[in-house]
Structure formats: C-alpha cells, structure tokens
Amino acid sequence: MQFTAAQIAQLLNGTVEGDATVIVSRLSKIEEGGPGSLSFLANPAYAQYLYSTTASVVIIGKDFALAGPVKSTMVRVADAQGAFAKVLEMYNTIKLDKKGVSPQAAIADSAKLGENCYVGALAFIGENVRIGNNVRIYPQCYVGDNVTIGDNSTLFAGVKIYSDCTVGKNCIIHSGTVIGSDGFRFATGPDGGQKIPQIGNVVIEDDVEIGANCAIDRATLGSTILRKGVKFDNLIHIAHNVEVGENTYYAAGGVVAGSTKIGKNCMFSGQVGIIGHLKIADGTVIAAQSGISKNTKAGEAYMGSPAFEVQ
C-alpha cells in the first residue's frame, strides 16, 4: 500500500501542510514513526512527539496550534482520531482482500458460493451450505451441513460452525471460535446423567463480531440468538437458548447460562457471569467480575458477586 500525502488528504477531506508528494507505505504510532510511515496525533498527551517524530506524514486536527517546527508533512482534518480510524479500516480492507478457492479446500457439490468469495486451504464446506457474496473463509475452517453465511462476512482460521446454524451479513468471527456446539444439558438419575439431545441451532444476525476462542452453544429446541450489532471479546461462552439483544458489548471471559435473555445496548466488562433463566434489561451495565443472579432493571449499573446496584 502506497499513498502520497495529497491522496491521503483527498481521502480524508483534509489539507496538506508540507510536501504533498511524500509517499507513505505503512502505519505507525507517532512516537515510533519513521520515514515512509503515516501516523496521527489526537491525544494531547502525545503532542511532544509531533516535534521529534520522523514519520513522513502525520494526521492532526485542523485547529491544533503548533508550538515549534515539525519535520513531517501534516494533513489537517476535522477529527484526527476518526480520520486515522478511516485509514486503518481502508488498510485492513486491502490487507484482507482475498479471493479464490484453494485446491486444498473440500466443498460439497450441493454447496453454493456467491461471487468474489475466498476459501482457504483445508477448509471444509458441507452439504447444502449457502454462502453469500464477498465472504472470506480462512484455512482450516469447518462449515457444517445446511449452514447459511451472509454477504461480506469473514471466518478467520480455525472457526467451526456446526450444522444448521445461520450467520448474517457483515459478521466477523475470529480464530478458534465454535458456533453450534451442544448445549450442556443432562437428565440426572440414579444411574448417572443422560445426555439430552440438542437439536436447535444458533442464529447470528447482521454486523456481529465474535472474538477468538468463544463458544456459542446450539439450543435444545429453537435457537440461541445473537441479535444485530452484538460485539464479543475473546473467551466468551454463551449457553443454549440464550438471546443477546442488539448492540450489546461483552468483554473477555464472560459466561451466560442457559435460557437467559439479554436486552439491547448492554455493556458487560470482563469475567461477568450470569446464571440461567434471567432477564437482563435493556441498557444494563455490569462491572468486571460481577456475578448476576437476579433480573436487572433497565439502564441500571451493577457490580460485585453477588451483584448489587451501583448508586
């Protein structure tokens, strides 16, 4: 990837101060910038580095007042952090722009792939799978029978999706995550536990991102559901028949037991545990390492184990 300062300014609706023809080919933090790199300054705590960095181009706010000479070419924009995020998104899109099917992939004859898809080496795609356009399935992924994956979704290396599950559009599932493993249900008795078959599925709606090494269990009957816009960090376990509402964020290490219903726009910090059959209200905020054992109230914050409302 190579861009001139002028091209960057055009992309970001900014203005150039310095050499508009200077070329950058990589991204860097401002304190680690070097020739050929593009960086940004948004946090005033890092302003000192603007005057010492050797980054070729630095994105800064249009109203930032200089306190000394700057070696780098500057691109002034309305929002430096937002502009750099746009550059990062573009860079990531280019880096991950893979197409084509590896000859080492195994794809069932009854599976259907959309246009511009990528399927990496040693990936397996089962019977009657339906995959949309621009989907990327990295090496060593498993996509079971009757799975549906929507347009523009990405499965990174080693993702496993069991049969009959659904993944929506614009979803990202990171390495090691398992979608549709059996829910943990056994009928206990004098002769030990008898496994209860789990014949439901998992439904993941559009714009969901799931971190690495998560486990989303299939429902006993019906569906375990992640609604539109849900964002999961790494190492999260969602049990059978759980429903997670739209735009809920869950940091690493969380566990939700079976049949709990989580509302919209909730925010859970790391290692939050929630017992089964609860109703977590819209907008609930839960602090790290909290244990939730009762229903919550809309818009309230909780902490502790057992958790209590934060006043």
N, C-alpha and C positions, 0 to 999 in steps of 0.2 A: 504494500500500500504506500503510495507516494502522493503527496499533495503540496501545492505551494501555499504560502500564506494568503495569497489572493483567493485561491479556491476555497480555503477554509472560511475566510471572511464572507464569501458569497453564500456558502452553505449555512452559515450562522447569522446572516443578516448583520454582519459586523463591519468595522472599518479597520484598515491596516495602518499601523504606525511603524515605519521601518522599511525593510526590504520585502516588497510584496512577492518577489520571485524566489525567496528562500524555500527550500524543499525539506519536508519532514517525512520520515518513513516509520516512525514508532512513537509510542506514547510513554510518558514518564511522569513521576511526581516532580514537583518543582524543585525540591531540594536534591533530587538525583538526576536532574536533566542534563543532557549533553548535546553536542552537535547532532543535528538530524532528528531531534526529538520535539514533540509537542506536549506542552504542559498547560496548567491553568492555575489561577490564584482566585480563590473565593473566600477563604478563611483569613481574616486579618492577622491571625497568629502566625501565619506563614509569609507575611509581607516581606520580611527581611530577606527571604531567598530570591525575591524578584530581582534584587540588585547584584546577586552573586551567581545566579544560575547561568549555565551555558546552553540551556535549551534554545533551539533555533527559533521557536515560536511559543509565546505564552498568551493564553486567553485571559483577559481581565475585564472587569466591569467598566462600563463606559464612563462612570463617574469617579473611578479610582484616581486619586491625586498622587502623582509621583513625588517621592522625597529625595530622589537622586537619579543619576544616569542609569539606564538599563541597556544591557548589551543585546538582549533578544529583540526580535521583531514582535510587536504586540498586536493582537487582534482584540479590539474593544467591542463588547457585546452588552446587551441589556442585563443578562443574567449569566455570570461566568460559570457557575456550577451547572445550571441547566444546559448551557451550551456544550460543556465538556461531556455531560451525560449523553447528549445527542451524538457527539463524536464517538464515544465509547460504543454506543448502540450500532452505529454505522460500521465501526471496526469489527465488532463481533459478528455482524451480519456477513461481512466479507469473509472473515476467517472461517465461519461455519457454513459457507455456501458450497455444499457438496451435492453432487447429483450422480445418478447412475447406480446400477445394481451390480454388486460384486459377483463374479462367477462362483465364489465360495459360499454365497447365501443359498439357503434352501427355502423355496417358496412354493406352496401348494398350487396346483393347477387351477383350483377354484377360487384362489385369492385374487383380488382386483386392486391394483395400484393406480393412483391418479398420476397426473403429469408432474414432471420435474422432481421425482422422489429420489431419495438416496437410501440404499440398503447396503450396509457394510458386511464385511467378511464374517462368516459363521453366524450370521443372524438367521433365525428360523421364523417363518410366517406360515401359519396353519390354514386349515380348510375354511373357506367361506369368509375369510378376513376381508374387510373393506377399508382401504386406506385412501385418504383424500389427496389433494394436490400439495406439492411442496413439503411433504412430510420427510423427516430425516430419522432413519433408524440406524443407529451406530452398531459397530461389530458386537457380536455375542448377545444380542437382544433375542428374547423369545416372545412371540406374539401368538397366543393360543387361538384355537378354532373360534370362529364367529365373533371375533373382536372387531370393533369399529374404531378408527382413528381419524379425527377431523383434519381439515386443511391446516398447513403451516405448523403442525406440532412436531416436537423433537423428543426422541427417546435416546438418551445417551447410553454409552456402552454398558452392557450387562443388565439392562432393565428387563424384568419379566412381567408379562401381562397374561394372566390365566384366561381361560376360555370365557366367552360370552360377556366380557367387560366392554365398556364404552369410554373412549377418551375424546373430548371435544376439540374444537379448533384452537389454535394458538397456545397449546399447552406445552410445558417443558417438564420432563421427568428425568431426574438425574440418576447417575450410575448406582446400581445396586438396589434400587427400589423394586419392590414386589407389589403388584396390583392384583388383588383377587385371590390371595391365599385363603385357606379355610378359616372361618371364624372359630373361636375357641369355645366349643360347646360339647359337653358330655353329660349324659344321664347317669348319675351316680347310683350305685346299688350295692347289695351285699357281695356281689361278685366283681366289683370294680366298675370303673367308668365305661359306659358305652358311647362311642362317638355318634353325635347327631349329624347326619349329612348336611352339608352347606350347599344348597342348590341355587342360591341367589347370585347376584353379581355385584360389580362396582360400577357406578356411573360417575364420570368426571366431566363436569361441564366446561365451557369455554374459558380460556385465559387463566387456567390454573397452573401454578408452578409447584412442583414437589421436589424437595431436596434429596440428597443421597441417602441410601440405606433406610428408607422408610418402608413400612408395611401397612397396606390398606386392605383389610380383610373383606372378603365377599360376605354378603348377607346370608343368613339362614334361609329366609324367604324374602323376596323383594330385592331391594338394592341398598347398599352402602353408598352414600351420595356426598360428593364434594361439589358444592354449588359454584357458580361463575365467580372467577376472580380470587378464589382461595389461594393463599400462599403459605407453603410449609417449608420450614427449615429442615435440617437433617435429622435422622434418627427419631422419627415420629411414628407411633403406632396408633392406627385407627381401627377399632374393633368392629365386629359385624353389626350391620343395621344402624350404624351411626350416620347422622346427617350433619354436615358442616355448612353453615349459611354463607351467603355471598360476601366476598371481600373480607373474610376473616383471616387473620395472620396468626401463625403459631410458630414460636421459636423452638430451638432444638430440644430434643429429649422428652417430648410430651407423649402422654398416653391418654386415650379416651376409651372407656369401657363400653360394652355393647349397648346399643339402642338409645344412647344419649343423643339429644337433638340440640345442636348449637346454632344460635341465631346469626344474624348478619353483623358485619362490621365489628367483630370482637377482636381483641388483642390479647394474646397469651404469651407471656415470657417463657424462658427456658424451664424445662423439667416440671411443667404443670401436669398434674394428674387429675382426671375427672372420672368418678365412678359411673356405673351404668344407670340407664333409665332416667336420667335427669333432663331438665330443660334449662339450657343456658340462654339467657335472654339477649336480645339484640344489644350491641354496644357494650357488652361486658368486658372489663379489663381485669386481667389476673396477673399478679406479680410472680416472679420466678419462684420455683419450688413449692408452690401452693398446692394443697390438696382440696379438691372441691367435692363435697359430699351432700350438697343440697342444691335445689334450684336457685338461680340467681335472679336479680332484678335488673331491668333494662337500664343500661348506662351506668351501672354501679361498678366500683373497683373493689377487688378482693385480694387478700394476701394471707399467708400462714397456712399451717396444716394441723388441725382442720382450719379451713379458711374462714376469715371474718371480713365484714365490710370495712373499707377504709373510709374514715370520715373526712 
